[in-house]
C-alpha cells in the first residue's frame, strides 16, 4: 500500500513540474529546408544576411537551382524558396557559395 502511495505522489509531483515548464511549440529555426525548398526567417534579411546566397548554397547541395517564391515582409515573417531542377541544355549550373 505504501509503495502505491509513493508512486502516486511521485507522479503528481512530476505532473506539477511538467505543467510549470514553458511550452516551446512556437519556436521556429531561422532557416529550414529540404530538397524541394525551404524558408528563411525575415529577421535574417533584416540583420543583413545574404538570404539569396543561403538559398543558393542549400539548393546546390541537391544539384538544383533556386526560385524565390515569396516574402512575408513583417515581424515573424519568412522568405520562401523552391529548389528546381536545372532544365536540360540550360547554361545555368548549380553553384555553391564558398564563404
N, C-alpha and C positions, 0 to 999 in steps of 0.2 A: 504494500500500500504506500509506503514512504517513497519508493522508487518512482511510482507513477506520479506522485505529487511533485517530486523534484523535476521530472521531465516536463510536467505541465507548467511549472513555474519558469523553467529554463526556456520553453517555447514561447511563453508570454513575454519574457524579457527580450528575447531575440526579435519578436514581432514589434515590440515597442521601439527598439533601437533601429530596426529597419525602416519603420514608418517615420522616424525623425530625420533620416538622411534625405538630402535633396535629390530629386529625380534629375537625371542628365539626359532626358529624352529630347530636349530641344537643341542640343549642341550638334553642329554640322561642321565637318572639317573644311578648311578654306579651299581645298582642291580635291575633287573626287572624279574618277573616270574609269572607263574600261575600253575595250576595243571598238566600241561603237560611238564613243564620245564622252562627254562629261560636263561638269560645271566648275566654275571658278568663282569664289566669293567676290562680290563687287568691292569689298573693302580692300582686297589686294590691289585692285586697279587704283583706288584712291590713295594707297600708300606709295604708288609709283612703280609697282612691279610691271614688267612687260608680260601681260597676260597672253598676248599672241604667241610669244616665244615659248611660254609654258605649254600652251595647247599644241604648238607645232612639235615640240620635243616629245610630248606624250603620244601623239598620233604616229610619229615617225617610229616609235618602238614597235608598232604593229605594221609598218610598211604602208601607211596611209597618209593622206594629206588632210588639212584642217578646213572645215567650213563652219565659220561662226554663224550661229543660228538665232541668237537673241541676247538682249541685255535688259535686265530689270534694274534701272539706274536709281536705286534708293537704298536706304539703310536696310541691311538684311537681304538685299537682292543678290543676283548672281549673273554671270555671263555663261551662256551655254554654247557648246560647240559639238559638231559631229565629226567623226573620223570617217573619211570616204576613201574608196579605192582610187588609185591613180588610173585615169582612163587609158586604154591601150593606145600607143602611138603618141601620147602626150609628152611635152617637153618637161613637165613638172616631175620632180623627183622628191621623195620624202627626205627631208633634211633633219639632222639632229643639232640642236644648239650645243656648242662646245664650251660653254662658260658656266 
